[in-house]
């Protein structure tokens, strides 16, 4: 990562403006509530503004990131790869912005996708403006690499990587939870299962657990940054 490459990303305010723009909304997205592609995209700009306005770190989290940022070799920059159609991004981005604000960290956000949503694997090198970042910070799971979102990469002032947060906190067993909600119930047709599962997932995303997992992500990041500094 270089200062010039990092500077090409969007600030959080820029990102909020972008996701409500015609340029973004005409891109292909995904709606987890219907478990289907969505084009045009759902406009999540108002939702994210409201979520950011309500997002609060705990006093301990705010104090911890402030302390970490003052230490030699502490965090100073945050690069985030995101897509607004992702419920994981909508959960974490407002809190990542609050974390950056509390610590005085410089935050830049980069899109993962182009006009179409990347459904699997990784983009071809040079296939779009941010393909280099998607490839560099790909998620690796079970021997395979994925272009997961969100990815939040924390750097020192000189762009030495300190920690990489990927997709969701470890305490949230997403595949197991969503799989259980989408699982067919006795007597349901496929269409009924899809409809009920979508409604239950939508309810989950509006529940207190969404913020519980957001706070867990913040705690995980802060703890990992602390461990990196004290064990370096």
C-alpha positions in Angstrom: 0.0 0.0 0.0 1.2 3.5 -0.9 0.0 6.9 0.2 -1.1 7.6 -3.4 -3.1 4.4 -3.7 -4.8 4.9 -0.3 -5.7 8.5 -1.2 -7.8 7.2 -4.1 -10.4 5.8 -1.7 -13.6 7.5 -0.5 -14.0 9.0 2.9 -17.1 7.8 4.8 -19.0 11.0 3.9 -18.0 10.5 0.2 -19.1 6.9 0.4 -22.6 7.9 1.7 -23.0 10.3 -1.1 -21.8 7.7 -3.7 -24.1 4.9 -2.6 -27.2 7.1 -3.2 -26.0 8.3 -6.6 -27.3 7.1 -10.0 -23.8 5.8 -10.7 -24.0 3.3 -7.8 -27.7 2.5 -8.0 -27.5 1.3 -11.5 -24.9 -1.3 -10.5 -25.9 -4.9 -9.8 -26.3 -5.8 -6.2 -27.8 -8.4 -3.9 -30.7 -8.5 -1.5 -30.2 -11.0 1.4 -33.8 -10.7 2.4 -34.9 -12.1 -1.0 -31.7 -14.0 -1.5 -31.6 -12.7 -5.1 -29.7 -10.3 -7.3 -31.0 -6.7 -7.3 -30.7 -4.3 -10.2 -31.1 -1.4 -9.7 -29.7 -1.6 -6.3 -31.6 -0.8 -3.1 -30.7 2.7 -2.0 -29.1 2.2 1.5 -27.7 5.7 1.9 -30.4 7.0 4.2 -30.2 3.8 6.3 -26.4 4.1 6.7 -26.6 7.8 7.6 -29.1 7.0 10.3 -27.1 4.0 11.5 -24.0 6.0 11.7 -25.8 8.8 13.6 -26.9 6.2 16.2 -23.6 4.2 16.3 -21.7 4.6 19.5 -18.5 3.0 20.8 -18.4 2.2 24.5 -16.3 4.5 26.6 -13.7 1.7 27.0 -13.5 1.1 23.2 -13.1 4.8 22.5 -10.4 5.2 25.2 -8.6 2.1 23.9 -8.4 3.1 20.2 -7.2 6.6 21.3 -4.4 5.0 23.4 -3.4 2.7 20.6 -3.3 5.5 18.1 -0.8 7.4 20.3 1.7 4.5 20.6 4.8 4.2 18.4 3.8 2.0 15.4 0.1 2.4 16.4 -2.8 2.4 13.9 -3.2 5.5 11.8 -4.9 4.4 8.5 -7.9 2.1 7.8 -8.6 0.8 4.3 -12.0 -0.8 3.8 -13.2 -2.8 0.8 -17.0 -2.8 0.9 -20.3 -3.0 -1.0 -23.5 -1.4 0.3 -25.6 -4.4 -0.7 -23.8 -6.5 1.9 -25.5 -6.7 5.3 -22.1 -7.3 6.9 -20.9 -4.0 5.4 -24.1 -2.2 6.6 -23.5 -3.6 10.1 -19.8 -2.7 10.4 -19.1 0.4 8.3 -20.8 2.9 10.6 -18.9 1.5 13.5 -15.6 1.4 11.6 -16.2 5.1 10.9 -16.8 5.7 14.6 -13.7 3.8 15.4 -11.6 5.9 13.0 -13.1 9.1 14.3 -12.4 8.2 18.0 -8.8 7.3 17.2 -8.1 10.0 14.7 -7.4 7.4 12.0 -7.7 8.2 8.3 -10.4 6.0 6.7 -10.7 5.3 3.0 -13.3 3.0 1.4 -13.0 1.2 -1.9 -15.7 -0.6 -3.9 -15.2 -4.3 -4.6 -17.5 -4.7 -7.6 -17.9 -3.1 -11.0 -21.2 -2.9 -12.8 -21.9 -6.5 -12.0 -21.6 -8.3 -8.7 -18.6 -10.6 -8.3 -20.4 -13.9 -7.5 -17.4 -16.1 -6.8 -13.7 -16.4 -6.8 -11.5 -13.3 -7.4 -11.4 -10.7 -10.2 -8.8 -10.9 -13.0 -5.8 -8.6 -12.4 -6.5 -5.3 -14.0 -10.1 -6.1 -14.7 -11.4 -3.0 -12.7 -9.8 -0.1 -10.8 -9.8 -1.8 -7.4 -9.0 -5.4 -8.6 -5.5 -5.0 -7.1 -6.8 -4.3 -3.6 -9.4 -7.1 -3.8 -6.7 -9.6 -4.8 -4.2 -8.3 -2.2 -6.7 -8.5 0.7 -8.7 -11.6 -0.4 -10.2 -13.8 2.3 -8.8 -17.3 2.6 -10.9 -20.1 3.9 -10.6 -23.8 3.6 -7.8 -23.5 1.1 -9.7 -21.2 -1.2 -9.6 -17.4 -1.7 -12.7 -15.2 -1.8 -13.4 -11.5 -2.5 -15.1 -11.1 0.8 -16.7 -7.8 2.1 -16.1 -6.0 4.3 -12.4 -6.2 4.7 -10.8 -3.6 7.0 -7.1 -3.3 6.9 -5.3 -1.3 9.7 -2.0 0.3 8.9 0.6 2.4 10.7 1.3 5.9 9.5 4.0 4.4 7.2 1.5 1.8 5.8 2.9 -1.2 7.6 -0.1 -3.6 8.0 -1.1 -4.2 11.6 -4.4 -6.2 11.4 -7.0 -7.3 8.9 -10.7 -7.7 9.9 -12.7 -9.8 7.5 -16.4 -10.1 7.0 -17.7 -10.6 10.6 -16.5 -11.1 14.1 -15.5 -14.6 15.1 -18.2 -14.9 17.7 -20.9 -14.6 15.0 -21.3 -17.9 13.3 -23.0 -16.4 10.2 -23.2 -19.4 8.0 -24.8 -21.5 10.8 -27.2 -18.8 11.8 -28.4 -17.9 8.4 -28.5 -21.5 7.3 -30.8 -22.3 10.1 -33.1 -19.5 9.2 -33.2 -20.5 5.6 -33.7 -24.2 6.3 -37.0 -25.7 5.1 -39.6 -26.3 7.8 -41.9 -29.4 7.7 -44.7 -28.9 5.2 -43.3 -25.8 3.5 -43.0 -25.4 -0.3 -39.7 -24.1 -1.7 -41.4 -20.7 -2.2 -42.7 -20.6 1.3 -39.3 -21.5 2.7 -37.7 -18.7 0.7 -40.3 -16.2 1.8 -40.2 -17.1 5.5 -36.4 -17.3 5.5 -36.2 -13.9 4.0 -38.6 -12.4 6.5 -36.7 -14.0 9.4 -33.4 -12.7 8.1 -34.8 -9.2 7.6 -36.0 -9.3 11.2 -32.6 -10.4 12.4 -30.9 -7.5 10.6 -33.2 -5.1 12.5 -32.7 -6.8 15.8 -30.4 -5.8 18.7 -28.1 -8.7 17.6 -26.9 -6.6 14.6 -25.3 -4.1 17.0 -24.1 -6.8 19.3 -22.1 -8.2 16.5 -21.0 -4.7 15.4 -19.6 -4.1 18.9 -18.0 -7.5 18.9 -16.2 -6.6 15.6 -14.9 -3.4 17.2 -13.7 -5.3 20.3 -12.0 -7.9 18.1 -10.2 -5.2 16.1 -9.1 -3.3 19.2 -7.9 -6.4 21.0 -5.9 -7.6 17.9 -4.3 -4.2 17.5 -3.3 -4.2 21.2 -1.9 -7.7 20.9 0.1 -6.7 17.8 1.7 -3.7 19.6 2.6 -5.3 22.9 4.0 -8.5 21.2 5.9 -6.8 18.4 
